[in-house]
């Protein structure tokens, strides 16, 4: 049974952020010493990292569910929670990350290349971080955000300079075994090679890699045989080498028809028309094979192919083949544009970008005004709706962002339904402009009378008398006819 896997569906989930802590410092003779709740820790990310020592996706085939750790909640005494640990998943060089719809999310090529497949949630702020001159002792903290997650598809495309393509048992594995130190399985029956084999070849000062792609047959581009499974491994190769069997025992086959069939499959697969080709007439150590090779070589050259004769068993033409491949690989590398230095592109937001949108939508329970935007949705996720003061803080933030003004412009009236967030996970409430919330229940929004110094009884009486005298003077000076 093969242990090579080049396509898996991975279920990833990042860690959730830890909740902030609502705590008040207490000590002897100082029962209310101020807020000291710490922040919650950040949830861990799920990160894919290219590792040259990894050659297959087998581990993720057996264990497809991967999850990072959650952040720890904050504690009193200004102690912040510990961040969740990132989950680093090593993948082979040439791994393509796609979503379930087939859209490419990342193409991981090169040692150390990374991609964050799932991002950990932010930790919630504790009440110490929420304190301000107006809100001296918040009685609430923000909740940690849930981490992102979902399903991604990992697809491996072998990174090599040269791809050996051809019918099963054409001798591709034998060639790569004598050109390099690779030791693929070799036998005299079709489909001996079930996985792509990689070998490193040195020819003069040029070092290049060769991939032995499992045998292709008619209909490979449509999924017949192993073709569709491994045609993707040809995509990244700079040079295609047709290995033609000149000593086949099948009466309905010959090297020219084999070449036409493989070229048709490559054309159907698409994207390979610009790759330089080279034809190797293999097994010329057999008399019939050499005779056939000499017969068809002029026809192949007339088609524009560069043709070489070789034999892996008798080691015929291997040096010429390796140097010919080195020459074509060097030319292909020279044609590639040089990689430009990484540039930082700054895209400032538009001046009139409010960071959110308000739109009237029809739902199952009637029309609602839906608010979408990164900040409003994140604030809603971080709000503890069981705490009135936390709800008042959310109302303050939304009002300062301009959500209330946009609702008025959109035609919202008191009592209309307002939803914040996507349809499957939204918070819906009846809108009341400038509604009183939890913070206002303690007095003016943002103030906390619990921290005010108590006034002496005599001072309270003097203040009360002063207020009464001022009210009396105003009533005495009041003229109802003026």
N, C-alpha and C positions, 0 to 999 in steps of 0.2 A: 504493500500500500504506500502510495506517495505521501510525503510529508511536506509537500509544497502547496501553499495556498496563496493566491494572488488577488483575491477579491473577498472582502468580508463586509458585513453590515455591523457597525459598532454602535452600541447604545451608551452614550456618555451623559453624565450629570455632574455639574460642578457643585461645590459645597455652598451651603447657605451661610449668609452672614449672621453673626451673633447679635442678639438683642442688646440694646443699651440698657443701662441700669439707672433706675430712679431711686436715689438714696440721699439722705440728709445727715450731715456730720453731727454727731452728738457726743458731748462730754459733760463732765460734772460742772454745774453752775452755768452751762451754756447749752440748753436743750435744743436749740435750733441754730447750728453753726454754719449753715449754708449747704448747698448741694455738693455732693462728692461722688455721684454715680459715674462710673467709667464707661467707655465706648465698647461696643461689641467688636469682635475680631472679624476680619475679612474671610470669606469662604475660599477654599482652594480652587484653582483652575485645573482643567484637564488640557494638557499640552502634548502635542505630537512633535517628536524630535527625530530628525534623520540620524540614524546610527549605522555606520558602514558595516558593523559586525552582524547586523540583522539582515537576513536575506529572504525571509518569508513572513507572511501574516498569520502563521499557524496559531500563535498564542491567542490572538483575538478571535480566531475561529472557534476555539474551545471555550474561551471566556469572553463573550461579547459585551457583557455589562460591566462598565467601569465607572466608578464614582469617586470624586475627591472628598476630602473631609470638610466638615462644617467649622465655621469660626466659633469660638467660645464666647458666651455672653459676658458683658462687663460686670464689675462688682463694685461695692462701696469702697470708700477710701481712695477714689480716683484710680482704681485698678482696671485697666483695659483688658478685654478678653484676648486670648491667643489667636493668631491668624490660623486658618486652616492650611494644611499642607497641600501644595500643588501635586497633582498626579501626572507624572511624566511618562509618556508611552513612547518607547522607541519604535521607529518604523524604518523599513528599507529605503535606500536611496531610489528616488523615482516614484514615490507613492503619490497618487492623486487623491485628493479629498473631495467628495461630491456629496450633495444633499440627496434626499430620496427621489427628487425629480430629475436627477442627472446633471444639475448645474454644478460646474466646477467651483469649489470654494478655495482650494489652494493646490499648488503643484510643488511638492517638496523635493527639491533636487539640490544636492550638496550637503556635505557633512555639517551637522549642527543646525540646519534650517528648521525653524519651529513654526507651529501654527496652534493657536489657542482654539481648541474645538468647543470648549464650554467655559464660560467665564464665571468665576465665583461671585457671590452676592456681596454687596457692601455691608459692613457692620453698622448697626444703628448707633446714633449718638446718645451718650448718657446725659442726664440732666445737668451735669457740671458743664458740659460743652454747650448746652442750650441756654445757659444763664446769660443774662445781659443786664444792662442798667435798668431796663423797664421790666424785665422778667427775672427777678432776683433769685427766686427759688422755684423753678419749674417742678411741678408734681408729676411729671411724665418723662418718658424717654422714647426714642424712636426704635422701631423694630428693625431687625436685620432683613436685608433683601434676600429673596430666594435666588439661588444660583441658576444659571441657564442650563439647558440640557436638550437632548433630542437624539435623533438617529443620523449618523453619517456613514457614507460608504467609502471604504478604503480600497483603492484599485492600484495594483503594482504594475508599473511599466518599466521593464528592465532598461537600465542605462548602459549602453555599449556603443562602440564605434562601428562594429561590423556585425551584421546579422546573416547567418547561414540559413537559407530557406530552400525548401525542396520537398519532394515526395518522401514518405516514410521509407526507411532503409536505403536512402540515397548515399549514405556515408557521411553525413554531417557530423555525427558524434565521433566517428573515427578521425575525421580531419581535425576537429578541435582538440582531440586527445594527443595528436602528434605535433600540432602547432604550439600548444601550450601545456601547462602542467595540470589542466583539468582532467578529471577521471570520470567521465560519464559512463552510464551503463551501455554496453554494446552487445547486440545479439542479432541473429539472422532472421528476425521476424518483424513485421510492421509495428509501429507505435511502441518501439522499445523505449524511446525517450518520452517521458510523461511530464517533464519539467524543463524549463529553459536552463541551459548550462552556460556558465560564464568562464572564459579563459583569458589570460593575459599573455599577449604575444609581443616579443621584442625583435625588431628588425632594424639593425643598425642603431641609430640614435632615436628611433621612433618606438614608443611603447603604446600599444592600443589594446582594447578589449574586444573579444569576439563572443557573440551569443549564438548558441545552437538552439534554434527555435524548433519545437516539435513539428513532426511532419504534417504538411498541408496536403489536402486532397480536394477534388472538385466539390464546390458547395461550402468550403471552409468559411467564407465570409458570411454565410447564412446560418452558421452554427453547426455544420456537419463535421463529424470527427472531433479533433481537438483544435481546429483552426480558430474559431471564434474565441476560444479560451486564451490563445497565445498570440494572435495577430497583434494585440495591443503592445506586445513586447518588441515589435518591429518599429513602432512609431518613433522612438528616440534614437534609433541607429542611423548613422550618417551614410553608411554604405551597405548595399544589399548584394549578397553573393548567391547566385543560383548554383546549387550543387546538383548536377545532372548525372544520373546513373547510366553509364554506357554499357553496362553488362546486365541489365534487368532481364529476368526470365519471363516476364509477363508479355504475352503476345500482343496485347492491345496497347502497349506503351512504347514510346521511343523518346529520346531526349528532347527533340523539337516540340512534340506535343506536350511533354511535361512542362517545358518552359512556358508554352502558351497558356496552359491551365493555371500555373502559379501566377503569371502576370495578370491574368484575368481576375483571379481572386484578390490580388493586391490592388487592382483597379477598383473592384467592387468595395473593398474595405475603405479606400480613399485616403488621400493625404500623403501618398508615397511616390507620386509621379516625378518629383524633383530629385530623388535620391540616385546617385550614381550606381550603375550596375556593373557586375563582373561575373562571368560565367566560368565555372570550374567543371570540366569533364572528368568525372571521377572514375576510379577502377580501371585505369588504362593498363594496369599490370596484367589483366586478362586479355588474351589475344583477340577475342571477339570485341572486347571493349575498346582496345586501341584501334582496331580497324574501323569501328563505327565512329570513334572520335575523329579520326582523320577524314572521314567521309563528310561529317556534318560541320566541322570547324569552319570551312569557307562560308557556309550558309549563315552561320551565327555572326561571323565577322561582317558579312554583307548587311546584316540587320543593324550593325553599329555596335555590337558587343565586343568587349575585350575578352578573349578566350584563353584559358590556361588549361593544361592537362596535368592531372595529379593522380597519385595513388597513396592512400594512407598506409596500406599494408606494405608496399614496396618502397615507401618514402621517395616517390618520384615527384619532382616538381614542387616540393614543399618550400624550398628556399625561394624560388621564383615567385611562388604564391604569396609568401609572407612579405617580401619586399614590394610586390605589386600592391598589396593591401596597404602597406605603410605609406606608399606614395599617394594613393587615393585618399587615405585618411588625412594625411598632411594637407592635401589640397582642400578637403572639406573643412578642416579646422581653419584654414586661412580664409575661406569664404565667409565664415561666421563673423558677424560684426562684434567688435570688442565691447565688452561690458562697460558701460559708463558708470562713473562713480555715483553712488546713491545720492539723490538730491531730495532735500526736504521741500515739499510742496505745501505752501500755506494757503488755505482756502478760507478766508474770513467770511463770517456770516453776513448776509444782507442786512442793511441798516434797518429795514422794516420787518425783519424776521423776529416774531414774538416768541418763537420756541414752542408753540402749540397751535392747534387749530380747533375751531368750534364749528360743528355742522349739525343740521337738523336731520335726523335719520328716523325711518319708520321701523318699528320693531313689533314683536308679537303682542306686547302689552300697550302698544300705542307709540306715538312719536316721542323721541327724547333728543335732547341736545347732547351730542357726544363730544367730549373734550379729549383730544389726542396730543401727545407730546411726551418727550422723555422726562422732563421735570415733573409735570403733574402726575404722571403714572407712577414715577418712583416715589413721590411724596405720599401717594395713597397707599402704596405697598408698605411704607414705613410707619403708617399711622395705626395706633391702637384705638379702635373705635369704641372700646369699652371705657375709655377715659375721656371725659368731657373736655378737660383742659387740652388734651392732645388734639381733639377735633377742632377746638378753637385755634390752636396753633396752625393746623392745616388750613383753616379758613383764612387766617392772616396771610399765609404764604401764597395761596391762590389769588387773594385779592391784590397783593403787591405785584404778582406776576401779570395781572391784568385780565384774569379769567372772567371776573365779574363784569368788567366793561365790555368784553367781547360778547358775553351772553346777552347783554342789553342791546348791543348793536345787531345781534342775530335775531332779535325779536322775542327773546325769552321773557316770560312773565312770572310773577310770584306763583309758586305751586307747580310750575312745569318740571318735568323730569329731566335730570341732568346725569349723564353717565360719564365716568372718567375711566379710560382704559379700553382694551379690546372687548369685543362682544362676549367672548367666552370667559372673561375674568374681569368684569367691570364692577365698579362701585356706583350704585344708582341711588339718588336722593332727590327729594323735592326741593327746588331752589327757592330760597328766600334771600333777597338782596340784603347785604350787610346784616346777616342774621347774628344774633347773640350766641356765643359759643362758650365753651367751658372756661376759658380765661376770663370772660366778662362776668361770670358768676361770682368771681372773687373781687369784683370791682371793675374799674376800667381795664380794658384788655391789656395784658402785659404787666399789670401791677399786682403785687402780693402784699396784702396788709398784715400778713403774719410776721413779716420782718420789720414792721414799723415799731419804733420805740413807744411804749405806752405813755400817755400824758398824765401828769399828776391830776388829782381830783380838783384842786383849786384852779388849775389851768383850764380844765374842761368847763368849769362853771363860768370862768371869765369869758371864754370863747362863746359859750351859749348866751350869756348876757349881751355880748357885743352883737351877735347875730340878731337877737330880739330887738335891740335898740335900732339897728339899721333897718329892720323891717318896719318898725313903727314910724320912723322918719319918712320912709318911702310912701307909706299909706297916708300920712298926714299931708304930704305935698301933692298927693294925687288929685287932679281936677278932672272929673268925668266929662265936663263940658268943653274942655280945651283939647 
